[in-house]
Amino acid sequence: MRTNSFGRSWLRGFLAAATMLVAACGGASSGTSTGNAQTTFLAQAQANVQKDYQSTNNAPDATSRPAAKGKKIVVISAGDEGESASVPVHAALAAAKAMGWQATEYDEHLDPTKGPALMRQAIASGADGIIDDANDCPLIKAPLQEAQAAHISVVPMYAYDCNDPLFNGGPALFSGEVQFGQAGTPDQLALDYGAHQADAVIVATKGHARVVLFNDIEFTVLHYTGQGFANELAKCSDCKIVDEVDFKAAELGPTLQQKASSALLQHPEANAVKIPYTAASLLGIAGAVVQSGRSSQLYVMGGEGFADELDLIRGGKGVNAVNIISSEWTGWAAVDTLNSVFLGQQPKNSGIGWTLSDTTHNLPASGPFVPKVDFKAAYMKAWGVSG
């Protein structure tokens, strides 16, 4: 779904940042000052972890924004086969229903090449608005321009606009985007999220992380989480990524498990694993960790932390922790953003942050993690609707 130039751009940026970091470290006058810097950094990483255990979620903006009347929308899913898409998409459909809107789902079934055709189908259906899950602007640029010409509003969910730096600039074509907590924009949220995942790994390995980083860079959001993770890890003087294993969603299952097993076999020095999303935990990587016989030696940072991934943590089956961003909340926030666009208002802050969960923190006895913030009630009050 992404051209190789995006990956090269990201790599150049990371190498430049790493070079500057090495140069800065080279200016240290003694091993003592370097050690002091590492101690200070570890203290900050520990402080971040404690904040993440407390959760960075906040209530959505309470400003009144009555539900627009009589709207018809389409929600395009990247593929209901995966919880990363099905949970936020179905949440968006539920939020639209609460609004009193007519909402229909179109499903790409994990084939992003279907995105442009489904966008055009939504336009032809007479929709007033479209919520686009995981299709970045360059992939659907022409349909977005057609939607603009037809005065149809389009809001992304886990997708990025054409003016994103990874796409070498260009005019923004989405009508509005979800505003995430303290981070604000989706790209900054993803960078911060990845950095805080790295903090948890650094603290768990006492500043000596050797990480096998798995990533699916066909999705831009994972470019950013991977970049945030790598940048933060580079601040740790005795931490490094020993292998970066790229895969695609089409490889989920035995192919990914074989890739993961091979990487772990090739890197006996590894003491940590980073997984990009829940489906990759369930369909390959966690199984490879268990199969390796090194579960007790590896700190495994999982994906979004859906209920079945939390089961892996509860059962000690190849995942140690997850940094949970509520995908259900994101679906409601996307509908709220679309409503603001309909009303001619700037999108309001969703309050969405994250919560670090492991065996001793924020792990429910069973089922999914539920944020302490009652975001549904907050949204319905702002919209002036009842449940």
C-alpha positions as CSV (number, residue, x, y, z in Angstrom):
1,M,0.0,0.0,0.0
2,R,3.0,2.3,0.5
3,T,5.7,3.0,-2.0
4,N,9.3,2.2,-1.0
5,S,10.2,5.9,-1.0
6,F,8.1,6.4,2.2
7,G,10.2,3.7,3.9
8,R,13.4,5.3,2.7
9,S,12.3,8.7,3.8
10,W,11.6,7.4,7.3
11,L,14.9,5.5,7.4
12,R,16.8,8.6,6.4
13,G,15.1,10.6,9.1
14,F,15.8,8.0,11.7
15,L,19.5,7.7,10.7
16,A,19.9,11.4,10.8
17,A,18.4,11.6,14.3
18,A,20.6,8.7,15.4
19,T,23.7,10.4,14.0
20,M,23.0,13.6,15.9
21,L,22.5,11.5,19.0
22,V,25.8,9.8,18.6
23,A,27.5,13.1,17.9
24,A,26.0,14.5,21.1
25,C,27.2,11.5,23.1
26,G,30.7,11.9,21.5
27,G,31.0,15.3,23.1
28,A,30.8,13.8,26.6
29,S,34.0,14.5,28.5
30,S,33.9,11.4,30.7
31,G,32.3,8.1,31.3
32,T,30.8,9.6,34.5
33,S,28.9,12.2,32.6
34,T,27.6,9.6,30.2
35,G,26.5,7.5,33.1
36,N,24.8,10.4,34.7
37,A,22.9,11.1,31.5
38,Q,21.8,7.5,31.3
39,T,20.6,7.6,34.9
40,T,18.6,10.7,34.2
41,F,17.1,9.2,31.1
42,L,16.1,6.0,32.9
43,A,14.5,8.1,35.7
44,Q,12.4,9.9,33.0
45,A,11.5,6.6,31.3
46,Q,10.3,5.3,34.7
47,A,8.3,8.4,35.3
48,N,6.6,8.0,31.9
49,V,5.8,4.4,32.7
50,Q,4.2,5.4,36.0
51,K,2.1,8.0,34.2
52,D,1.0,5.4,31.6
53,Y,-0.1,3.1,34.4
54,Q,-2.3,6.0,35.7
55,S,-3.5,6.5,32.1
56,T,-3.3,9.6,29.9
57,N,-7.0,9.5,28.9
58,N,-9.1,12.6,29.6
59,A,-12.8,13.3,29.0
60,P,-13.8,14.6,25.5
61,D,-14.3,18.4,25.1
62,A,-17.7,19.1,26.7
63,T,-18.6,22.0,24.3
64,S,-22.2,21.6,23.1
65,R,-22.4,20.5,19.5
66,P,-25.9,19.2,18.7
67,A,-26.2,16.3,16.4
68,A,-26.6,17.3,12.7
69,K,-30.0,16.1,11.5
70,G,-30.9,13.6,8.9
71,K,-27.4,12.6,7.8
72,K,-26.5,9.5,5.8
73,I,-23.0,8.2,6.2
74,V,-20.8,5.3,5.0
75,V,-18.0,3.8,7.1
76,I,-15.3,2.0,5.1
77,S,-13.5,-0.7,7.0
78,A,-10.0,-1.9,6.2
79,G,-11.2,-5.4,7.0
80,D,-13.5,-6.7,9.6
81,E,-11.4,-9.9,9.8
82,G,-9.1,-7.9,12.1
83,E,-10.1,-6.3,15.4
84,S,-7.9,-3.3,14.6
85,A,-10.6,-2.4,12.0
86,S,-13.7,-4.1,13.2
87,V,-13.8,-2.6,16.7
88,P,-13.5,1.1,15.7
89,V,-15.6,0.7,12.6
90,H,-18.5,-1.0,14.6
91,A,-18.1,1.7,17.3
92,A,-18.5,4.4,14.6
93,L,-21.6,2.7,13.4
94,A,-23.0,2.6,16.9
95,A,-22.1,6.3,17.5
96,A,-23.8,7.2,14.2
97,K,-26.9,5.4,15.3
98,A,-26.9,7.3,18.6
99,M,-26.7,10.5,16.5
100,G,-29.9,9.4,14.7
101,W,-28.0,9.0,11.4
102,Q,-28.3,6.3,8.7
103,A,-25.0,4.5,8.6
104,T,-23.7,1.7,6.3
105,E,-20.5,-0.2,6.3
106,Y,-18.4,-1.1,3.3
107,D,-15.6,-3.7,3.9
108,E,-12.3,-3.9,2.0
109,H,-11.6,-7.4,3.5
110,L,-7.9,-6.5,4.1
111,D,-7.4,-5.5,0.5
112,P,-6.6,-1.8,0.4
113,T,-6.7,-1.7,-3.4
114,K,-10.5,-1.8,-3.0
115,G,-10.4,1.5,-1.2
116,P,-10.9,3.8,-4.3
117,A,-13.8,1.8,-5.6
118,L,-15.5,1.7,-2.3
119,M,-15.1,5.4,-1.9
120,R,-16.7,6.0,-5.3
121,Q,-19.5,3.6,-4.3
122,A,-20.1,5.6,-1.2
123,I,-20.2,8.8,-3.2
124,A,-22.7,7.3,-5.7
125,S,-24.9,6.2,-2.7
126,G,-25.7,9.7,-1.9
127,A,-23.9,9.8,1.4
128,D,-23.5,13.1,3.2
129,G,-20.3,11.9,4.9
130,I,-17.7,9.1,4.8
131,I,-15.4,7.7,7.6
132,D,-12.4,6.2,6.0
133,D,-10.5,3.5,8.0
134,A,-6.8,3.1,7.3
135,N,-6.7,4.3,3.7
136,D,-4.2,7.2,3.5
137,C,-5.0,10.1,1.2
138,P,-2.5,9.2,-1.6
139,L,-4.3,5.9,-2.1
140,I,-7.7,7.5,-2.5
141,K,-6.7,10.9,-3.7
142,A,-8.9,11.0,-6.8
143,P,-12.1,9.8,-5.0
144,L,-11.4,12.4,-2.2
145,Q,-11.3,15.1,-4.8
146,E,-14.5,13.8,-6.3
147,A,-16.1,13.8,-2.8
148,Q,-15.0,17.4,-2.3
149,A,-16.6,18.3,-5.6
150,A,-19.8,16.6,-4.5
151,H,-19.7,18.4,-1.1
152,I,-19.4,15.1,0.7
153,S,-17.4,15.3,4.0
154,V,-14.7,12.7,4.6
155,V,-13.0,12.0,8.0
156,P,-10.1,9.5,8.4
157,M,-9.7,7.0,11.1
158,Y,-6.1,5.7,11.5
159,A,-5.3,7.3,8.2
160,Y,-3.2,10.3,7.1
161,D,-3.9,13.2,4.8
162,C,-2.0,14.2,1.6
163,N,-0.1,17.0,3.5
164,D,1.6,14.5,5.8
165,P,5.4,14.8,5.6
166,L,5.7,11.1,4.7
167,F,3.9,11.9,1.5
168,N,6.2,14.8,0.6
169,G,3.5,17.4,1.2
170,G,0.5,18.4,-0.9
171,P,-2.9,19.8,-0.2
172,A,-5.0,18.3,2.6
173,L,-8.1,16.6,1.2
174,F,-9.8,15.2,4.3
175,S,-12.5,17.4,5.8
176,G,-11.3,17.1,9.4
177,E,-9.3,14.7,11.6
178,V,-9.7,13.3,15.1
179,Q,-7.9,15.4,17.7
180,F,-6.2,13.1,20.2
181,G,-5.7,14.1,23.8
182,Q,-2.5,16.0,24.6
183,A,-0.9,14.9,21.4
184,G,-3.4,16.6,19.1
185,T,-2.7,15.3,15.7
186,P,-2.7,11.6,14.7
187,D,1.0,11.6,13.7
188,Q,2.1,13.1,17.0
189,L,-0.1,10.7,18.9
190,A,1.5,7.7,17.1
191,L,5.0,9.0,17.7
192,D,4.4,9.6,21.4
193,Y,2.6,6.2,21.7
194,G,5.6,4.4,20.2
195,A,8.0,6.3,22.4
196,H,6.1,5.3,25.5
197,Q,6.1,1.7,24.4
198,A,9.9,2.0,24.2
199,D,10.0,3.5,27.7
200,A,8.2,0.4,29.1
201,V,10.7,-1.9,27.3
202,I,13.7,0.2,28.5
203,V,12.5,0.1,32.1
204,A,11.7,-3.7,32.0
205,T,15.2,-4.4,30.7
206,K,16.8,-1.9,33.2
207,G,18.3,0.1,30.3
208,H,19.8,-2.9,28.5
209,A,17.2,-3.6,25.8
210,R,18.0,-5.8,22.8
211,V,14.9,-5.6,20.7
212,V,13.5,-7.5,17.8
213,L,11.1,-5.0,16.3
214,F,8.3,-6.3,14.2
215,N,6.4,-3.8,12.0
216,D,3.8,-3.7,9.2
217,I,4.9,-0.5,7.4
218,E,2.2,-0.8,4.7
219,F,0.2,1.3,7.3
220,T,1.4,4.8,7.8
221,V,0.3,4.9,11.5
222,L,2.8,2.0,12.0
223,H,5.6,4.0,10.3
224,Y,5.0,6.6,13.0
225,T,4.7,4.2,16.0
226,G,7.9,2.4,14.8
227,Q,9.7,5.8,14.4
228,G,8.6,6.9,17.8
229,F,9.8,3.6,19.4
230,A,13.2,3.7,17.6
231,N,13.8,7.4,18.4
232,E,13.1,6.8,22.1
233,L,15.2,3.6,22.3
234,A,18.1,5.5,20.7
235,K,18.2,7.8,23.8
236,C,19.1,4.8,25.9
237,S,22.9,4.4,25.8
238,D,22.9,0.6,26.1
239,C,19.8,-0.3,24.2
240,K,19.4,-1.2,20.5
241,I,17.2,-2.8,17.9
242,V,19.0,-6.1,17.0
243,D,16.6,-6.9,14.1
244,E,13.7,-5.2,12.4
245,V,11.3,-7.6,10.8
246,D,8.8,-6.1,8.3
247,F,5.7,-8.1,7.3
248,K,2.3,-7.4,5.7
249,A,-1.2,-8.2,6.9
250,A,-1.4,-10.9,4.2
251,E,1.3,-12.8,6.1
252,L,-0.6,-13.2,9.3
253,G,-0.7,-16.8,10.4
254,P,1.9,-19.5,9.7
255,T,4.1,-17.3,7.5
256,L,4.5,-14.6,10.2
257,Q,5.1,-17.2,12.9
258,Q,7.8,-18.7,10.8
259,K,9.4,-15.3,10.3
260,A,9.2,-14.6,14.0
261,S,10.7,-17.9,14.9
262,S,13.6,-17.4,12.5
263,A,14.3,-13.9,13.9
264,L,14.3,-15.1,17.5
265,L,16.6,-18.1,16.6
266,Q,19.0,-15.7,14.9
267,H,19.1,-13.4,17.9
268,P,19.7,-15.3,21.1
269,E,20.9,-11.9,22.6
270,A,17.4,-10.5,22.3
271,N,15.6,-9.8,25.5
272,A,12.6,-7.8,24.2
273,V,10.1,-8.0,21.3
274,K,7.9,-5.2,19.9
275,I,4.6,-6.2,18.2
276,P,2.7,-3.6,16.1
277,Y,-0.9,-4.7,16.6
278,T,-3.1,-7.4,18.2
279,A,-3.6,-9.6,15.1
280,A,0.1,-10.0,14.8
281,S,0.3,-11.1,18.4
282,L,-2.5,-13.7,18.0
283,L,-1.6,-14.9,14.5
284,G,2.2,-15.5,14.7
285,I,4.5,-13.6,17.0
286,A,3.2,-14.6,20.4
287,G,3.1,-18.2,19.3
288,A,6.7,-18.0,18.1
289,V,7.8,-16.5,21.5
290,V,6.2,-19.5,23.3
291,Q,7.6,-22.0,20.8
292,S,11.1,-20.5,21.3
293,G,11.1,-21.6,25.0
294,R,12.3,-18.1,25.9
295,S,9.1,-16.6,27.3
296,S,10.6,-16.0,30.7
297,Q,13.6,-14.2,29.1
298,L,11.7,-11.9,26.7
299,Y,9.7,-8.8,27.5
300,V,7.1,-8.7,24.8
301,M,5.3,-5.4,24.1
302,G,2.1,-6.3,22.3
303,G,-0.4,-4.4,20.2
304,E,-3.6,-2.5,21.0
305,G,-4.7,-4.8,23.8
306,F,-8.0,-6.2,22.6
307,A,-9.6,-8.8,24.9
308,D,-8.0,-11.8,23.2
309,E,-4.6,-10.2,23.5
310,L,-5.2,-9.6,27.1
311,D,-5.9,-13.3,27.4
312,L,-2.3,-13.9,26.3
313,I,-1.0,-11.7,29.1
314,R,-3.3,-13.4,31.6
315,G,-2.2,-16.8,30.5
316,G,1.5,-16.0,30.1
317,K,1.4,-16.9,26.5
318,G,3.9,-14.7,24.7
319,V,2.9,-11.2,25.6
320,N,3.9,-9.2,28.7
321,A,2.3,-5.8,28.2
322,V,0.2,-3.6,25.9
323,N,-0.3,0.1,25.7
324,I,-4.0,0.5,25.1
325,I,-5.6,3.2,23.0
326,S,-9.3,2.6,23.0
327,S,-10.3,1.7,19.5
328,E,-14.0,1.9,20.4
329,W,-13.4,5.5,21.7
330,T,-11.6,6.3,18.4
331,G,-14.7,5.2,16.4
332,W,-16.9,7.5,18.5
333,A,-14.4,10.3,18.1
334,A,-14.5,9.9,14.3
335,V,-18.2,10.4,14.3
336,D,-17.9,13.4,16.6
337,T,-15.4,14.9,14.2
338,L,-17.7,14.3,11.3
339,N,-20.5,16.0,13.2
340,S,-18.3,19.0,13.8
341,V,-17.6,19.2,10.1
342,F,-21.3,19.0,9.3
343,L,-21.9,21.9,11.8
344,G,-19.1,24.0,10.3
345,Q,-17.1,23.8,13.5
346,Q,-13.5,22.9,14.3
347,P,-13.2,19.3,15.5
348,K,-13.1,19.1,19.3
349,N,-10.4,17.3,21.4
350,S,-11.4,13.7,22.0
351,G,-9.3,13.3,25.1
352,I,-8.0,10.0,23.9
353,G,-4.6,8.9,25.3
354,W,-3.4,5.5,26.4
355,T,-3.2,3.1,29.4
356,L,-0.3,0.7,30.0
357,S,-1.5,-2.7,31.0
358,D,0.4,-5.8,32.3
359,T,0.0,-8.6,34.8
360,T,0.0,-6.2,37.8
361,H,-1.6,-3.1,36.3
362,N,-4.9,-2.3,34.5
363,L,-5.6,-6.0,33.6
364,P,-9.2,-6.9,34.1
365,A,-9.9,-10.5,35.3
366,S,-11.6,-11.3,32.0
367,G,-12.8,-9.6,28.8
368,P,-11.8,-6.2,27.4
369,F,-10.2,-3.2,29.0
370,V,-12.8,-0.5,29.7
371,P,-11.5,3.1,30.0
372,K,-12.4,4.9,33.3
373,V,-13.7,7.8,31.2
374,D,-17.3,7.3,30.2
375,F,-16.7,8.8,26.7
376,K,-20.0,7.6,25.3
377,A,-22.0,9.5,27.9
378,A,-19.8,12.6,27.4
379,Y,-20.3,12.5,23.7
380,M,-24.1,12.0,23.9
381,K,-24.4,14.9,26.3
382,A,-22.4,17.2,23.9
383,W,-24.6,16.0,21.0
384,G,-27.8,16.5,23.0
385,V,-29.0,12.9,22.5
386,S,-30.1,10.2,24.9
387,G,-28.9,6.6,25.0
